[in-house]
Amino acid sequence: MGLLLFIILAAVQAAFFWRIFQKAGYPGAWGLVSLIPFASVFVLGFLAFADWPVERRTNPRDFD
């Protein structure tokens, strides 16, 4: 029972990270990195401090 719950939660976490990466403009497959133990901390740090490609495409300040 515990292993099944772990697999389900890991899949949900990977799906969440997949969608976050897609919305940020990165390939969604990078969300699979979150399945590596302790890597999700670094993934969150990367997402927090990186320049997102989607912001470069839609930033109104770029049109001045």
C-alpha positions as CSV (number, residue, x, y, z in Angstrom):
1,M,0.0,0.0,0.0
2,G,2.8,2.4,0.9
3,L,4.7,1.8,-2.4
4,L,1.5,2.5,-4.4
5,L,0.9,5.7,-2.6
6,F,4.5,6.8,-3.1
7,I,4.2,6.1,-6.9
8,I,1.0,8.0,-7.2
9,L,2.4,11.0,-5.3
10,A,5.6,11.0,-7.4
11,A,3.5,10.9,-10.6
12,V,1.4,13.9,-9.4
13,Q,4.5,15.8,-8.4
14,A,6.1,15.2,-11.8
15,A,2.9,16.3,-13.5
16,F,2.8,19.5,-11.5
17,F,6.4,20.3,-12.3
18,W,5.9,19.3,-16.0
19,R,3.1,21.9,-16.2
20,I,5.1,24.6,-14.4
21,F,8.0,24.2,-16.8
22,Q,5.6,24.4,-19.8
23,K,4.1,27.6,-18.5
24,A,7.5,29.0,-17.9
25,G,8.4,28.3,-21.5
26,Y,10.8,25.4,-20.9
27,P,10.3,21.8,-22.1
28,G,7.9,20.0,-19.9
29,A,10.0,17.0,-19.6
30,W,12.3,18.9,-17.3
31,G,9.6,18.2,-14.7
32,L,10.8,14.6,-14.5
33,V,14.0,15.9,-12.8
34,S,11.8,16.4,-9.7
35,L,11.6,12.6,-9.3
36,I,15.3,12.5,-8.3
37,P,15.5,12.7,-4.5
38,F,16.3,16.3,-3.3
39,A,16.5,17.5,-6.9
40,S,13.1,19.2,-6.6
41,V,14.7,21.8,-4.2
42,F,17.2,22.7,-7.0
43,V,14.4,22.7,-9.6
44,L,12.4,25.2,-7.5
45,G,15.5,27.3,-7.1
46,F,16.1,27.3,-10.8
47,L,12.5,28.3,-11.5
48,A,12.6,31.0,-9.0
49,F,15.7,32.7,-10.2
50,A,16.0,31.9,-13.9
51,D,14.8,34.2,-16.7
52,W,11.8,32.5,-18.2
53,P,11.6,32.3,-22.0
54,V,7.9,33.1,-21.8
55,E,8.7,36.4,-20.1
56,R,11.1,37.3,-22.8
57,R,8.4,36.8,-25.4
58,T,5.6,38.7,-23.7
59,N,7.3,41.4,-21.7
60,P,5.8,44.7,-22.7
61,R,9.0,46.6,-21.7
62,D,10.7,45.0,-24.7
63,F,8.5,47.0,-27.1
64,D,9.7,50.4,-25.9
